Amino acid sequence: MNIEELTLGQLKEIQNKVGSTKVSRNPYEIGKNYFIQTVTHYYTGKLIEVLPQEIVLEDAAWIADTGRFSDFIKDGKFNEVEPYPSGKLVIGRGSLVQAFQWTHPLPRAQK
């Protein structure tokens, strides 16, 4: 096959076949609540978008002090939290250390 001789229709057919086998390359579930650890901070929020270089949360909060980490994960209780008042929080994926689904209510009040 000479690629220089392909028609536009043949190129579109190849593109459709390749596109149909596309597999998601991230483990995130849109619409789920997450705990996110970056190299500098902890966050909670509802995941609304995953981009090539960023993730986007809504109803986000900065967890300033988790207290005992295993108790924080198990019970969802923390010592200090600073919720973002509104809007979206965009986090660079290059800064992520860990992320997991958060099964507790998202904190929306400052503590």
Steps between C-alpha positions, in 0.01 A plus 500: 500500500636838402378760748544774238232335282228470767178687434336724758227239544757228571677723753169568680424127506840429657448782751158361599641150551787629711269729697260216577771308686594796718535407867484739792842543655394620843336333798275792599119496505328826414232598752663319794646670807878476541774560749803641316852526637740724309864558580400790725129474599199277563164564333153351485242565231269361238686411180335669202770483232827323419722678249839391365687721750237588764212368704206724591308481829187677619386540861872482577671552832861527612557264791752695707537240777382139470587402857588130514496404132351151536218640720444775242461241223286262706268755665525808276585719800774765491641777715496790251331563166462801269222450242517692174192725503390426144619420154743241380841396624750399232792284614800416282523123457879521515472598867289197602641258755186295561127514437217281621124514516373682808203318652422761766304824456704779345591765757323829422552688831823652624654333801 
